[in-house]
Amino acid sequence: MSELHLSSRVLALAEQAQQEIQGQFAEIDRIAEANSRKVLAAFQSARVAESCFAGTTGYGYDDLGRDTLDKIYADIFQTEDALVRIQFVNGTHAIAACLYGVLEPGDVLLSAVGAPYDTMQGVIGITGDYPLSLKRYGIAYREVPISPEDTPDREKLAEMAADAGVKAVLIQRSRGYSTRASLSVAEIGELIGIVKSVNPGAVCVVDNCYGEFVEETEPSQVGADLIVGSLIKNPGGGLAPTGGYIAGRHELVERAAFRLTVPGIGRECGSTLGNNRLLYQGLFLAPHTVAQAVKTAVFAARLMEKLGYDAQPRSDQQRHDIIQMISLHTPQGVERFCRGIQSGSPVDSYVTPVAWDMPGYDVPVIMAAGAFIQGASIELSADAPMREPYTVYLQGGLTYESGKTGILLAAEELLRE
């Protein structure tokens, strides 16, 4: 019989850590229960039936399951409309569809909380100078710098958003590869309020990746015009094989659909190829699966704190997404931690992660991920840009039990230094 070898020291620390975070676990379970009821109510309201799980091919006209799922997402997020499609290759693609749909030549895009995630920078034209970037279409870009306290600069946002040329404001919920804290739904609502008070016509687009179902409310309930995310993160529940979603005002969702396909066709085409059942079942499981990932993150924070490492958020802080940042100080520390996470994976546990030049990033990135769905961040993974301060970003865990084991194996690697 094969066994995972964990030392008595790590097991003892794990037991202590788990006892110390029971209060946080109870709150996570409460949120998961509330969100599960919300999802169930949306399924029932849409009268989901076996016929919704049949797929389409070719053009994908009259796909009952696809169109019903759009209604369910709109219900859950309390928006006028939603677009859920496997044709979105990732969250960046879905966000880009929104921005290309909202902005026209001569407009200005404003990022509300510093630079957006690395892969969005090529889309905008901040880096790379790629053909067909927003910059190449004559769309200007500005960003509100993070305050010296590593928080959103509300005064500067009000000043910059007041420019009549600003037609869209991008708000990224997650920290990405920055050191700022992830934004709560309440904070996002405050930022949207500031924008709307000085520029009522500006469209507020929230990158909701990693945040769905972590709180009881979503950014669409505090004024966001569009919220966007990936199905291989939270809302796919670990089952969706690919795809993304957009939810918000009807006319804006329609414009994004025209960018996903072409004007005049929009959402009417897009076959589902037999994937509907996975999208439905993944969404149904998502509140519970997200809770497992959040528990894994809280446990990781507490265990790393006990080992003397800085963890953000701290183990006793409220969560707004599934990402856990751990400062490991050296490239060797990052490599050891990622080796441990990889060894705790159900897939490719025997391989050694190494940093490489990933598309969309300006420095080598190391990624540990042995996932059933390639790149699925709701499954246990860890990644880090190989640059100072050598911080690793942990996320996911389909079950707390498996996620916890991966963290213990990472701790074993660190203790071997």
C-alpha positions in Angstrom: 0.0 0.0 0.0 1.4 3.4 -0.9 1.5 6.1 1.8 2.3 9.7 2.1 5.2 10.2 4.6 4.5 13.0 7.1 6.7 13.7 10.1 5.3 13.7 13.6 6.4 17.3 13.9 4.3 18.5 11.0 1.3 16.4 12.1 1.5 17.9 15.5 1.7 21.4 14.1 -1.2 20.6 11.8 -3.4 19.5 14.7 -2.7 22.7 16.7 -3.3 24.8 13.6 -6.6 23.2 12.9 -7.8 23.6 16.5 -7.0 27.3 16.4 -9.1 28.0 13.3 -12.4 26.3 14.1 -14.1 29.7 14.5 -13.2 30.7 11.0 -14.3 27.3 9.7 -17.8 27.8 11.2 -18.2 31.1 9.4 -17.0 29.6 6.1 -19.6 26.9 6.5 -22.4 29.4 7.2 -21.6 31.4 4.1 -21.5 28.2 2.0 -24.9 27.2 3.3 -26.4 30.5 2.4 -24.9 30.5 -1.1 -26.0 26.9 -1.7 -29.6 27.9 -0.9 -29.2 30.8 -3.4 -28.0 28.5 -6.1 -30.7 25.9 -5.5 -33.4 28.5 -5.6 -32.0 29.7 -9.0 -32.1 26.2 -10.4 -35.6 25.7 -9.3 -36.8 29.1 -10.6 -35.3 28.2 -14.0 -37.1 24.8 -14.0 -33.9 22.9 -14.7 -34.7 19.5 -16.3 -32.9 16.6 -17.9 -33.4 18.3 -21.3 -31.1 21.1 -20.2 -28.1 18.7 -20.2 -28.3 17.8 -23.9 -25.5 19.4 -25.9 -25.5 21.0 -29.4 -23.1 20.9 -32.2 -22.3 23.2 -35.2 -23.9 26.6 -34.8 -25.5 25.7 -31.5 -28.8 27.3 -32.3 -31.6 26.9 -29.7 -29.4 25.3 -27.0 -31.9 25.1 -24.2 -29.3 24.2 -21.6 -27.0 27.0 -22.6 -29.7 29.7 -22.6 -31.2 28.4 -19.3 -27.8 28.6 -17.6 -27.5 32.2 -18.7 -30.7 32.9 -16.8 -29.5 31.0 -13.7 -26.3 33.0 -13.5 -28.3 36.3 -13.9 -30.5 35.1 -11.1 -27.7 34.2 -8.7 -25.8 37.4 -9.4 -29.0 39.5 -9.5 -28.3 41.0 -12.9 -30.4 41.8 -15.9 -28.5 39.3 -18.1 -25.6 36.9 -18.2 -23.5 35.1 -20.8 -22.0 31.7 -19.9 -19.9 30.1 -22.7 -17.3 27.4 -23.1 -15.9 29.5 -25.9 -14.2 31.8 -23.4 -10.7 30.3 -23.1 -10.0 31.9 -19.7 -11.0 34.8 -17.5 -8.7 37.2 -19.4 -10.6 36.4 -22.6 -14.0 37.2 -20.9 -12.7 40.4 -19.4 -11.3 41.5 -22.8 -14.6 40.8 -24.5 -16.2 43.2 -22.0 -13.7 45.9 -22.5 -13.7 45.6 -26.3 -17.5 45.7 -26.2 -17.7 48.8 -24.0 -14.9 50.9 -25.3 -14.4 52.6 -28.6 -11.5 54.5 -30.2 -10.8 57.7 -28.3 -12.2 56.4 -25.0 -10.2 56.0 -21.8 -9.9 52.9 -19.6 -9.1 53.5 -16.0 -7.9 50.8 -13.6 -9.1 51.6 -10.1 -6.6 49.7 -8.0 -3.2 49.8 -9.6 -2.1 47.7 -12.5 -4.3 44.8 -13.5 -3.3 41.1 -13.6 -0.3 40.4 -15.8 -2.2 38.8 -18.7 -4.5 41.8 -18.9 -1.6 44.1 -19.5 -1.0 42.7 -23.0 -4.7 43.1 -23.8 -4.6 46.7 -22.8 -1.3 47.5 -24.4 0.7 48.3 -21.2 3.2 45.6 -22.2 4.1 43.8 -25.3 2.7 46.2 -27.9 0.7 43.4 -29.4 -1.4 43.8 -32.6 -5.1 44.4 -31.8 -4.5 45.5 -28.2 -6.8 48.3 -26.9 -3.9 50.7 -27.3 -3.7 49.8 -31.0 -7.4 50.7 -31.4 -6.7 54.2 -30.0 -8.1 53.5 -26.5 -6.1 55.2 -23.8 -5.2 53.7 -20.5 -4.6 55.2 -17.0 -4.4 53.7 -13.6 -5.0 54.8 -10.0 -1.8 53.9 -8.1 -2.2 52.0 -4.8 -1.7 54.2 -1.8 1.5 54.0 0.3 -0.6 51.9 2.8 -1.2 49.3 0.0 -4.9 50.2 -0.2 -7.1 51.8 -2.9 -6.5 55.5 -3.2 -10.1 56.8 -3.0 -9.3 60.5 -3.4 -7.1 59.8 -6.5 -9.8 57.6 -8.0 -12.4 60.4 -7.6 -10.0 62.8 -9.3 -9.1 60.5 -12.2 -12.6 59.1 -12.8 -14.0 62.6 -13.2 -12.4 62.9 -16.6 -15.2 62.8 -19.2 -13.0 60.7 -21.4 -13.1 57.8 -19.0 -15.8 55.4 -20.3 -14.9 52.2 -18.4 -13.3 51.6 -14.9 -11.8 48.2 -14.3 -11.8 46.9 -10.7 -9.9 43.8 -9.9 -11.2 42.0 -6.9 -8.2 39.7 -6.4 -4.8 40.9 -5.5 -3.2 39.2 -8.5 0.6 39.2 -8.2 0.5 42.4 -6.1 0.9 42.8 -2.4 -2.3 44.7 -1.8 -5.2 43.0 -0.1 -8.0 41.5 -2.1 -11.1 43.7 -2.1 -14.3 42.9 -0.2 -17.6 43.3 -1.9 -18.3 46.3 0.4 -15.0 47.9 -0.7 -15.9 47.4 -4.3 -19.2 49.0 -3.7 -17.5 52.0 -2.2 -15.2 52.4 -5.2 -18.1 52.1 -7.6 -20.0 54.7 -5.6 -17.0 57.1 -6.0 -16.8 56.5 -9.8 -20.6 57.0 -10.3 -20.6 60.2 -8.2 -18.2 61.9 -10.5 -18.8 60.1 -13.8 -22.3 58.5 -13.8 -21.9 57.2 -17.4 -18.7 55.3 -16.8 -19.1 51.5 -17.0 -17.7 49.7 -13.9 -16.3 46.3 -14.9 -15.3 44.0 -12.0 -12.8 41.2 -12.5 -14.5 38.8 -10.1 -12.0 35.9 -10.6 -11.3 33.9 -7.4 -14.0 35.7 -5.5 -17.4 34.1 -6.4 -19.2 32.6 -3.4 -16.6 33.6 -0.9 -19.0 36.1 0.5 -22.8 36.1 0.6 -23.0 38.9 -1.9 -21.3 39.7 -5.2 -20.1 42.9 -6.8 -23.1 43.0 -9.1 -25.2 43.6 -6.0 -23.3 46.8 -5.1 -23.5 48.6 -8.4 -21.1 46.8 -10.8 -22.3 47.2 -14.4 -20.5 44.0 -15.4 -18.9 41.2 -13.4 -16.6 38.6 -15.1 -15.0 35.4 -14.2 -13.6 32.0 -15.3 -15.5 28.7 -15.0 -12.3 26.8 -14.1 -12.1 28.9 -11.0 -14.8 29.2 -8.4 -18.2 29.0 -10.3 -17.2 25.8 -12.2 -17.0 23.9 -8.9 -14.1 21.9 -10.2 -16.2 20.2 -12.9 -16.5 22.8 -15.7 -13.9 21.8 -18.3 -13.4 25.3 -19.7 -15.3 28.6 -20.2 -16.2 31.9 -18.6 -19.1 34.1 -17.7 -20.2 37.7 -17.9 -23.1 39.1 -15.9 -24.6 42.6 -15.8 -26.7 45.1 -17.7 -28.4 43.6 -20.7 -27.1 46.0 -23.3 -23.5 45.6 -22.1 -23.7 41.8 -22.0 -25.0 41.9 -25.6 -22.0 44.0 -26.7 -19.6 41.6 -25.1 -21.4 38.7 -26.9 -20.8 40.6 -30.2 -17.0 40.6 -29.3 -17.0 36.9 -28.4 -18.5 36.0 -31.8 -19.4 38.7 -34.3 -21.8 41.6 -34.5 -25.2 40.4 -35.7 -24.7 36.9 -34.3 -23.6 37.4 -30.7 -25.0 34.9 -28.3 -27.2 33.0 -30.8 -24.3 30.8 -31.8 -22.0 28.7 -29.7 -22.5 24.9 -29.4 -22.0 23.3 -26.0 -20.7 19.9 -27.3 -22.2 17.9 -24.5 -20.7 20.0 -21.6 -23.9 21.4 -20.2 -24.2 18.8 -17.5 -20.8 19.6 -16.2 -21.5 23.3 -16.2 -24.7 22.8 -14.2 -23.4 20.3 -11.8 -20.2 22.4 -11.2 -22.2 25.5 -10.5 -24.5 23.5 -8.1 -21.4 22.3 -6.2 -19.6 25.6 -6.3 -20.5 27.1 -2.9 -19.4 24.0 -1.2 -16.2 23.6 -3.3 -15.3 27.2 -2.7 -15.7 26.7 1.0 -13.2 23.8 0.8 -10.7 26.0 -1.0 -11.2 28.8 1.6 -10.7 26.4 4.5 -7.5 25.1 2.8 -6.2 28.7 2.5 -7.0 29.5 6.2 -5.3 26.3 7.3 -2.2 27.1 5.1 -2.0 30.6 6.6 -2.1 29.3 10.2 0.4 26.5 9.6 2.8 28.8 7.8 2.5 31.4 10.6 3.4 28.7 13.1 6.5 28.0 11.0 7.5 31.6 11.1 6.4 32.8 7.6 4.3 35.9 6.9 0.9 35.0 5.4 -1.6 37.4 3.9 -4.4 37.4 4.6 -3.6 36.3 8.1 -5.3 33.2 9.4 -7.7 35.2 11.5 -8.8 37.7 8.8 -12.0 37.6 6.8 -11.6 36.2 3.3 -12.7 37.9 0.0 -11.2 35.4 -2.4 -9.6 32.0 -2.4 -6.0 33.3 -2.8 -3.4 32.9 0.0 -0.2 34.8 -0.2 2.9 33.4 1.6 6.2 35.2 1.8 9.0 32.7 1.4 11.9 35.2 1.0 14.1 33.2 -1.3 13.8 31.5 -4.7 14.8 28.3 -3.1 11.9 28.6 -0.6 9.4 29.2 -3.4 10.8 26.1 -5.3 10.5 23.9 -2.2 7.0 25.0 -1.4 5.9 24.4 -5.0 7.6 21.0 -5.0 5.6 20.1 -1.9 2.3 21.2 -3.4 3.0 19.3 -6.6 3.8 16.1 -4.6 0.4 16.4 -3.0 -1.5 16.5 -6.3 -3.6 13.6 -7.6 -2.3 14.2 -11.2 1.4 14.6 -12.1 2.5 14.3 -8.5 5.8 12.8 -9.6 7.0 15.8 -11.7 9.1 18.7 -10.4 7.8 22.2 -11.2 10.3 24.7 -12.6 10.0 28.3 -13.6 9.5 29.1 -17.3 8.6 32.0 -19.5 4.8 31.7 -19.6 2.8 33.6 -22.2 1.5 36.9 -20.8 4.1 37.3 -18.1 7.2 39.4 -18.1 9.3 37.2 -15.7 9.6 33.4 -15.4 6.8 31.9 -13.4 6.8 28.7 -11.4 3.5 26.8 -11.1 2.6 23.7 -9.1 -0.6 22.2 -10.2 -1.6 18.6 -10.6 -5.2 19.2 -11.7 -7.9 17.2 -13.4 -8.7 20.3 -15.4 -5.6 22.0 -16.8 -5.0 25.3 -15.1 -8.0 25.0 -12.9 -7.3 27.4 -10.0 -10.2 25.9 -7.9 -8.0 22.8 -7.6 -5.0 23.0 -5.3 -2.2 25.0 -7.0 0.6 27.4 -6.1 2.4 29.8 -8.4 4.9 32.6 -8.1 6.7 35.1 -10.3 10.4 34.5 -9.8 11.2 37.9 -8.5 11.6 39.6 -5.2 10.1 39.4 -2.6 9.6 35.8 -3.6 6.1 35.4 -2.6 4.0 32.3 -3.5 0.3 32.5 -4.3 -1.7 29.5 -3.2 -5.3 28.8 -4.2 -7.8 26.0 -4.5 -8.5 22.6 -2.9 -11.4 20.5 -4.2 -11.7 19.0 -0.7 -10.3 20.4 2.5 -8.8 17.0 3.3 -6.8 16.8 0.1 -5.9 20.5 0.3 -4.7 20.1 3.8 -2.5 17.2 2.8 -0.9 19.2 0.1 0.0 22.0 2.6 1.5 19.5 5.0 3.8 18.1 2.2 4.8 21.7 1.3 5.7 22.3 5.0 7.8 19.1 5.0 9.8 20.5 2.0 10.4 23.8 3.8 11.6 22.0 6.9 14.2 20.1 4.9 16.1 23.4 4.2 
